[in-house]
Amino acid sequence: MDDFKVFYDDKEDILYLARKGEEAEVVEISPGVNMELDSKGNLIGVELFKASHMFKDVLKPMGEKLQIA
């Protein structure tokens, strides 16, 4: 996972983890969670839709801790 980069599209509310590679297949593993695979079946990306909603229980406490620090 060291070579994965994290991107967030706040307009679309999508959190995306990606590494270099050409997408050959997208597999929906859960509603709002997609895995992108290359032609050899290697994981090259993960898309998390409605990310702010999905991580609301993590983001709120994290935001509170950041304001205190």
C-alpha positions as CSV (number, residue, x, y, z in Angstrom):
1,M,0.0,0.0,0.0
2,D,3.0,2.3,0.2
3,D,2.7,3.3,-3.5
4,F,-1.0,4.3,-3.2
5,K,-1.9,8.0,-3.3
6,V,-5.0,9.4,-1.7
7,F,-7.2,11.9,-3.5
8,Y,-10.5,13.5,-2.3
9,D,-13.0,15.1,-4.7
10,D,-15.0,17.4,-2.4
11,K,-17.4,18.4,-5.2
12,E,-18.4,14.7,-5.8
13,D,-17.6,13.6,-2.2
14,I,-15.4,10.7,-3.5
15,L,-12.3,9.4,-1.7
16,Y,-9.9,7.7,-4.1
17,L,-6.9,5.6,-3.3
18,A,-4.8,5.0,-6.5
19,R,-1.5,3.8,-7.8
20,K,-0.1,3.8,-11.3
21,G,-1.7,1.3,-13.7
22,E,-4.3,1.0,-16.4
23,E,-7.8,0.1,-15.3
24,A,-9.2,-3.0,-17.0
25,E,-12.0,-3.9,-14.6
26,V,-14.1,-2.3,-11.9
27,V,-15.7,-4.4,-9.2
28,E,-18.3,-3.1,-6.9
29,I,-17.6,-4.8,-3.5
30,S,-20.3,-2.9,-1.6
31,P,-22.7,-0.1,-2.5
32,G,-20.5,3.0,-2.9
33,V,-17.2,1.1,-2.8
34,N,-15.5,0.1,-6.0
35,M,-12.2,-1.7,-6.6
36,E,-10.3,-1.0,-9.8
37,L,-8.1,-3.8,-11.2
38,D,-5.5,-3.9,-14.0
39,S,-5.4,-6.6,-16.7
40,K,-3.6,-9.0,-14.3
41,G,-6.2,-8.6,-11.6
42,N,-3.9,-6.4,-9.4
43,L,-5.6,-3.7,-7.3
44,I,-4.8,-0.2,-8.7
45,G,-7.6,1.8,-7.1
46,V,-10.4,2.0,-4.6
47,E,-13.2,4.5,-4.9
48,L,-15.3,5.4,-1.9
49,F,-18.5,7.3,-2.8
50,K,-20.2,9.6,-0.3
51,A,-17.0,9.6,1.7
52,S,-18.0,12.3,4.1
53,H,-21.1,10.3,5.1
54,M,-19.2,7.0,5.2
55,F,-16.5,8.4,7.5
56,K,-18.6,10.8,9.6
57,D,-18.0,8.9,12.8
58,V,-14.2,9.2,12.2
59,L,-14.1,12.7,10.8
60,K,-16.0,14.5,13.6
61,P,-13.8,13.2,16.5
62,M,-10.7,13.8,14.4
63,G,-11.8,17.4,13.7
64,E,-12.4,18.0,17.4
65,K,-8.9,16.7,18.3
66,L,-7.4,18.9,15.6
67,Q,-9.1,22.0,17.0
68,I,-7.8,21.3,20.5
69,A,-4.2,20.8,19.3
